[in-house]
């Protein structure tokens, strides 16, 4: 399957779940319309015989200034497919479900997203710090509004 065929397959298979975004340059990029079904969607793309998305390349948080977004990049090692998807979260109750039961490698990505953005990961099991000191109490350093006593903000380019 080429890029366009992969996008069509995903849209046909998950019409109520995905919306194709025009921002994906090299690989298809989707908006996950129902983030409360994240784990089920991830399991479905991993287990689908045509997709076999068996590798979580990366997962990260983004602070847009208006809300959070969580972005996932997934791939099939065997089929050589790759695509990305994201969904927005409100600042005041930013929570996602852990996808460790689908891809064990999600462990560190989810911990990093929690540690740097404050996005809670339900059912993670080991949501502990590994980048910042254990006694860190200065907020979430990847948020746009983060400030610390010795932090010097550079102008945006």
C-alpha positions as a Markdown table, in Angstrom:
| # | Residue | x | y | z |
|---|---|---|---|---|
| 1 | Unk | 0.0 | 0.0 | 0.0 |
| 2 | Unk | 1.3 | 3.5 | -0.8 |
| 3 | Unk | 0.5 | 6.6 | 1.3 |
| 4 | Unk | -2.8 | 7.4 | -0.4 |
| 5 | Unk | -4.0 | 3.8 | -0.3 |
| 6 | Unk | -3.1 | 3.6 | 3.4 |
| 7 | Unk | -5.1 | 6.8 | 4.1 |
| 8 | Unk | -8.1 | 5.5 | 2.2 |
| 9 | Unk | -7.9 | 2.1 | 3.9 |
| 10 | Unk | -7.9 | 3.7 | 7.3 |
| 11 | Unk | -10.7 | 6.1 | 6.5 |
| 12 | Unk | -12.8 | 3.3 | 5.1 |
| 13 | Unk | -12.1 | 1.0 | 8.1 |
| 14 | Unk | -12.6 | 3.7 | 10.8 |
| 15 | Unk | -15.0 | 6.3 | 9.2 |
| 16 | Unk | -16.4 | 7.5 | 12.6 |
| 17 | Unk | -13.0 | 7.5 | 14.3 |
| 18 | Unk | -10.5 | 9.2 | 12.0 |
| 19 | Unk | -10.4 | 12.5 | 10.0 |
| 20 | Unk | -7.5 | 13.0 | 7.5 |
| 21 | Unk | -5.6 | 16.2 | 8.1 |
| 22 | Unk | -3.8 | 18.1 | 5.4 |
| 23 | Unk | -0.7 | 18.6 | 7.5 |
| 24 | Unk | 0.8 | 15.2 | 7.0 |
| 25 | Unk | 3.6 | 15.7 | 4.5 |
| 26 | Unk | 5.4 | 12.4 | 4.2 |
| 27 | Unk | 2.9 | 10.1 | 6.0 |
| 28 | Unk | -0.9 | 10.3 | 6.5 |
| 29 | Unk | -1.8 | 12.3 | 9.6 |
| 30 | Unk | -5.2 | 11.9 | 11.2 |
| 31 | Unk | -7.3 | 13.5 | 13.9 |
| 32 | Unk | -8.7 | 10.9 | 16.3 |
| 33 | Unk | -12.3 | 12.0 | 16.7 |
| 34 | Unk | -13.0 | 9.8 | 19.7 |
| 35 | Unk | -10.1 | 9.9 | 22.1 |
| 36 | Unk | -12.1 | 8.0 | 24.7 |
| 37 | Unk | -11.7 | 5.0 | 22.4 |
| 38 | Unk | -7.9 | 5.4 | 22.2 |
| 39 | Unk | -6.9 | 1.9 | 23.5 |
| 40 | Unk | -9.5 | 0.1 | 21.4 |
| 41 | Unk | -8.4 | 2.0 | 18.3 |
| 42 | Unk | -4.7 | 1.2 | 19.0 |
| 43 | Unk | -5.5 | -2.5 | 19.5 |
| 44 | Unk | -7.6 | -2.5 | 16.3 |
| 45 | Unk | -4.7 | -1.1 | 14.1 |
| 46 | Unk | -2.2 | -3.4 | 15.7 |
| 47 | Unk | -4.4 | -6.5 | 15.2 |
| 48 | Unk | -5.8 | -5.7 | 11.7 |
| 49 | Unk | -4.2 | -8.1 | 9.2 |
| 50 | Unk | -3.8 | -5.5 | 6.6 |
| 51 | Unk | -2.1 | -3.0 | 8.9 |
| 52 | Unk | -0.2 | -4.8 | 11.7 |
| 53 | Unk | 0.8 | -1.6 | 13.4 |
| 54 | Unk | 3.2 | -3.3 | 15.7 |
| 55 | Unk | 5.5 | -0.5 | 16.6 |
| 56 | Unk | 4.9 | 2.8 | 18.5 |
| 57 | Unk | 7.6 | 5.0 | 17.0 |
| 58 | Unk | 6.8 | 7.9 | 19.4 |
| 59 | Unk | 4.1 | 9.6 | 21.5 |
| 60 | Unk | 4.3 | 13.1 | 22.8 |
| 61 | Unk | 2.4 | 16.0 | 24.2 |
| 62 | Unk | 2.1 | 19.4 | 22.6 |
| 63 | Unk | 1.0 | 22.7 | 24.2 |
| 64 | Unk | -0.7 | 24.7 | 21.5 |
| 65 | Unk | -1.3 | 27.7 | 23.7 |
| 66 | Unk | -5.1 | 26.9 | 23.5 |
| 67 | Unk | -5.1 | 23.3 | 24.6 |
| 68 | Unk | -2.9 | 20.2 | 24.7 |
| 69 | Unk | -2.6 | 17.7 | 21.9 |
| 70 | Unk | -1.2 | 14.2 | 22.1 |
| 71 | Unk | 0.5 | 12.9 | 19.0 |
| 72 | Unk | 1.2 | 9.2 | 18.2 |
| 73 | Unk | 3.4 | 7.9 | 15.4 |
| 74 | Unk | 2.8 | 4.2 | 14.7 |
| 75 | Unk | 4.4 | 1.8 | 12.2 |
| 76 | Unk | 4.3 | -1.7 | 10.9 |
| 77 | Unk | 7.7 | -3.2 | 10.8 |
| 78 | Unk | 6.6 | -6.1 | 8.6 |
| 79 | Unk | 4.4 | -4.2 | 6.2 |
| 80 | Unk | 6.5 | -1.0 | 6.2 |
| 81 | Unk | 3.6 | 1.4 | 6.8 |
| 82 | Unk | 3.6 | 4.4 | 9.0 |
| 83 | Unk | 1.1 | 7.1 | 10.0 |
| 84 | Unk | 0.5 | 9.6 | 12.7 |
| 85 | Unk | -2.6 | 10.6 | 14.6 |
| 86 | Unk | -3.4 | 13.2 | 17.3 |
| 87 | Unk | -6.3 | 14.5 | 19.4 |
| 88 | Unk | -6.8 | 17.6 | 21.6 |
| 89 | Unk | -7.2 | 17.7 | 25.3 |
| 90 | Unk | -8.5 | 20.5 | 27.5 |
| 91 | Unk | -6.0 | 22.2 | 29.9 |
| 92 | Unk | -8.2 | 21.7 | 33.0 |
| 93 | Unk | -8.6 | 17.9 | 32.7 |
| 94 | Unk | -5.9 | 16.5 | 30.5 |
| 95 | Unk | -6.1 | 12.8 | 30.8 |
| 96 | Unk | -5.4 | 9.9 | 28.4 |
| 97 | Unk | -5.5 | 6.1 | 28.8 |
| 98 | Unk | -2.3 | 4.2 | 28.7 |
| 99 | Unk | -1.6 | 2.1 | 25.6 |
| 100 | Unk | 1.0 | -0.1 | 27.3 |
| 101 | Unk | -1.2 | -3.1 | 26.9 |
| 102 | Unk | -1.0 | -2.6 | 23.1 |
| 103 | Unk | 2.6 | -1.4 | 22.8 |
| 104 | Unk | 4.9 | -2.0 | 25.9 |
| 105 | Unk | 7.2 | 0.8 | 24.6 |
| 106 | Unk | 4.6 | 3.4 | 25.5 |
| 107 | Unk | 5.8 | 3.3 | 29.1 |
| 108 | Unk | 8.5 | 5.9 | 28.7 |
| 109 | Unk | 6.6 | 8.1 | 26.3 |
| 110 | Unk | 3.6 | 8.3 | 28.6 |
| 111 | Unk | 5.8 | 9.0 | 31.7 |
| 112 | Unk | 7.6 | 11.8 | 29.8 |
| 113 | Unk | 4.2 | 13.3 | 28.7 |
| 114 | Unk | 3.0 | 13.2 | 32.3 |
| 115 | Unk | 6.3 | 14.6 | 33.7 |
| 116 | Unk | 6.8 | 17.4 | 31.3 |
| 117 | Unk | 3.2 | 18.5 | 30.5 |
| 118 | Unk | 1.2 | 17.2 | 33.4 |
| 119 | Unk | -1.1 | 15.1 | 31.2 |
| 120 | Unk | -2.3 | 12.3 | 33.4 |
| 121 | Unk | -2.1 | 8.8 | 32.1 |
| 122 | Unk | -4.8 | 6.5 | 33.5 |
| 123 | Unk | -3.9 | 2.9 | 34.2 |
| 124 | Unk | -0.2 | 3.4 | 33.6 |
| 125 | Unk | 1.0 | 1.5 | 36.7 |
| 126 | Unk | 4.4 | 3.3 | 37.1 |
| 127 | Unk | 3.8 | 7.0 | 36.6 |
| 128 | Unk | 7.1 | 8.1 | 38.1 |
| 129 | Unk | 9.7 | 10.7 | 37.2 |
| 130 | Unk | 12.7 | 9.8 | 35.2 |
| 131 | Unk | 13.9 | 13.1 | 33.6 |
| 132 | Unk | 13.4 | 15.6 | 36.4 |
| 133 | Unk | 14.6 | 15.2 | 40.0 |
| 134 | Unk | 12.3 | 13.1 | 42.2 |
| 135 | Unk | 11.6 | 16.1 | 44.4 |
| 136 | Unk | 10.7 | 18.4 | 41.5 |
| 137 | Unk | 8.0 | 20.9 | 42.5 |
| 138 | Unk | 8.4 | 23.6 | 39.9 |
| 139 | Unk | 5.5 | 22.7 | 37.5 |
| 140 | Unk | 5.6 | 21.2 | 34.0 |
| 141 | Unk | 8.5 | 22.7 | 32.0 |
| 142 | Unk | 7.1 | 22.0 | 28.5 |
| 143 | Unk | 4.0 | 24.0 | 29.0 |
| 144 | Unk | 4.0 | 27.4 | 27.3 |
| 145 | Unk | 3.0 | 29.2 | 30.6 |
| 146 | Unk | 5.7 | 27.5 | 32.6 |
| 147 | Unk | 8.0 | 29.8 | 34.6 |
| 148 | Unk | 10.6 | 29.1 | 37.2 |
| 149 | Unk | 12.7 | 31.5 | 39.3 |
| 150 | Unk | 15.9 | 31.0 | 37.3 |
| 151 | Unk | 14.2 | 30.5 | 33.9 |
| 152 | Unk | 15.0 | 33.0 | 31.1 |
| 153 | Unk | 12.4 | 32.9 | 28.3 |
| 154 | Unk | 13.8 | 33.5 | 24.8 |
| 155 | Unk | 11.7 | 35.3 | 22.2 |
| 156 | Unk | 9.7 | 33.1 | 19.9 |
| 157 | Unk | 11.0 | 33.1 | 16.3 |
